[in-house]
């Protein structure tokens, strides 16, 4: 395995050297020269850009292959699997670590919700021109975005692709703001009480960033029933949102 890594490392170095040499003002310059080091930094930044472009194109392709209905069904399946995993693990005569299992399942349930909310709104923008136009006109994240001519050329001036790229930079744990985005994209009022899910997300934040302690350094006690109720609330919110989406699809 180490020989394969060494081979790949050598190939990467060869590619970098070839790229640098093609741009050197003087072929006698060595790797220690300022120009060589400057070009290496430029090469590294260019590779990062290519990786970002690949991820962007891959995401757009995935969204076109997986509509909002599929995203919802996959989310519900995975959320159900998390609940079953927790139940099976916690029902063992001697659980490995009940507190750890609960915190992991609690956190991942919120992660699934954030992914569902993000993927769904991007899918709607991708598959429906009405939603795309609404997003371009009404979403501040898109309206205030500046793109270079290079970005436009790489996307083929694909407005949905550029819109999706902007939305991908949004953090989907601010539920009130996320619901506001859905209202603007769908063009309808969303009357969903998000209070309980907002509290769940706050607890998840304490789990992830402070290992289950509040800002006041108080331990957060989460019992199995608390976990199952959190999953139920997440399920309920997603179900309500999906019904609104499907109703809008029918009316369109």
N, C-alpha and C positions, 0 to 999 in steps of 0.2 A: 504493500500500500504506500509506503514511504517513497518508493521509486516512482510511482505514478504521480505523487504530489510533486516530486522534484522535476519530473518531466513537464508537468503543467506549468510549474513556476518558471522553468527555463523558456517555455514557449511564450509565456506572457512577457517575459523580459525581452525576448527577441522581437515580439510585436511592438513593444514600447520603443525599443532602440531603432527599429526600422522607421516608425512614425516620426521620431525625433530627428533622425538623420535626413529624412526627406524635407525637413523644415529648417535645418541649420544653415546659417549664413556662410559658415566656413566648415568644410568637412574635416579639417584638422582639429577642430575643437574636441575636447575630451569630456567625459562624464562629470569631471570636477568643475567645468566651466559654468559661469552664471547662466549663459544662454541655454546650455543643456539642461540644467536644473529647472530653469523657468519653463522650458518646453515639457519637461516631465510632469510638472504641476498642471500644465495645460492639458496634457494627455490624460492625466488622472481625472480631471474635471470633465473631460469629454467622455470618458468611459462611464462616469457616474450619470451623465446626461443620457447616454445610450441605454443604460439600465432603466432609468426612469421612463424613457420612451417605450421600451419593451413592456414594462409593467402596465403602462397606460394602454397600449394597443391590446395587450392580453386581456385587460379588464373589459374594454369595450367589446371585444370578441365574446367574452364570457357572458356579458349582459345580453347580447343579441341572441345567444344560444339558450339563455335561461330567463324566461319572462317573469313578470311579477308574481304570477300564480305559482310557478315552480319554486320561486324563492320563498314564498309564504309556506308552501307545503314542506319544503326542506327544513325551514326554521321550526315549524311545529313538530316535525319528527325528531329533530335534534334536541329540542327542549324537552320533549317527552322522554327521550333517551337519558338525558341528564337526571331527570326525576327518578327513573327506574334504577339508574346507576347508584344514586344516593340511597334509595330504599334497600337495594340489594346489599350495598356495603354496610349500611347501618344496622341491618338485620342479622349480621353475622354474630355468633356468640361472643366473639372478642374482636370488635372492629379495630382496624389498624390504628386509627386516630380519628375519633368521631369529630372533634373540632376541626381538624384539617380537612376532612371530607366535606363537611358542611361549608366551610369557607371557600373551598375550591369550586364546589357545585354552585354556590350562591354567586360567586364572581363570574363564573362562565355563563350562567343564565343571563346575566346582564350583557355580557359580551355578545351572546347570540342575538339579543334584542337590538343592540347597536348595529350589528352587521345587517340584520333584517331591515332596519329603518334606512340605513345607508344604501344598501343594494336595491331596495324596492324603489326609492325615489329616483335613483339613477336609471333603473330599468324603465320606469314610466317615461322619463325624459327621452330615453333611447328609442322606445317603441311607439311613441305617440307624438305627432307634430304639434297638437294642441298644447300638450303638457310642456313640450320643448319651448314653444313660443312664450308660454306663461312663465317658465323658468327664466328665459332670457330677459323678459320685460320686468319681472317682479322680484327676482332673487338678487339681493344686494351682492351676494358672493360672486355672481356671474356678471352683473352689470358693472361692477368696479374692477373687474379683472382686465389686465393688459396682456396682450399676446404679441410676440414678435412675428415678423414675416416668416422666420424659420419655423415657428410653431404652426403657422397657418399652412405653410407648404407641406410640412410633415403630415398634417391631418387631412390634407386635401380640402381644406376649408370646410371640414365636417363640423357644422355647428353643434350637433348633438355630442360629438366627441369632445369638443372644447368645453361645452357645458358640464359634461360628466367629469372632466378633469378638474374643473373648479369646485364642483360639489364634493369630489373625493377628498378635498382638503378640509372639509367641515368635520368637527367633532360631534358625534351624534349622542352624547350623553346629556346634553341640555334639552330635555324633553319638550319644554315649553317652546323653545326656539325651533325645534325640529317640527313640532305640530304646526307652527307658523309657516314653515317652509312648505309643508304638505298642503296647507290651505292655499298658498299662492300658486303652487304648481297645479293642483287639482281644480282650483277656482271655485271652492265651496267652503262653507264653515265646517269645522271639525269640533264637535261638542263631545270631547272625551275627557273625563276627569283623570288627570295624570298625577294627582297628589300622592297616591300610594306608591306608584312606580318611581316617582322622584325620591321618595324616602328610601326605597330599595337601592337606588343608584347611589345615594349618599353613603349608605352602609357599605356598599361594594367599594366605594372610594376609600373608606377607612380600612377595609380589608386589604386592598391592593397596596395602598401607600403607607399604611401604618400597622400592617399585620393584625388588624382587628382591634385597634385602639382608636379612641376619639382624639380630637385635638387637645382635649384636657387630660389625655393619658389614662382614660378610663376604658377598661376592657369591654368590648361589645359581646354580649351573650346571644348567640343564635342557636336556638333549639331546632331539632328536625322539623317540627311543625311550622316554625318560622320560615324555614327553607321552602317547604312545600307550598306555603301560602304565598311566598314571594314568586315562585314559579307560576302559580295560579294567576296572580295579578299581572305578570308579564304576558302570559297567555291571553288573558282577557283584553289587555290593551291592544295587542297585535291583532286579535280577532276583530275587535271593533274597527280598527283602522282598515283592515282588509275588506270588511263589509262596505265601508264608505267607498273604497277604491273600486270595488266591483259594481257598486251602484252607479258610480260615475261612468264606468266603462259601458254599462248598459244604456245610460242616457245619452252618451256620445254616439 
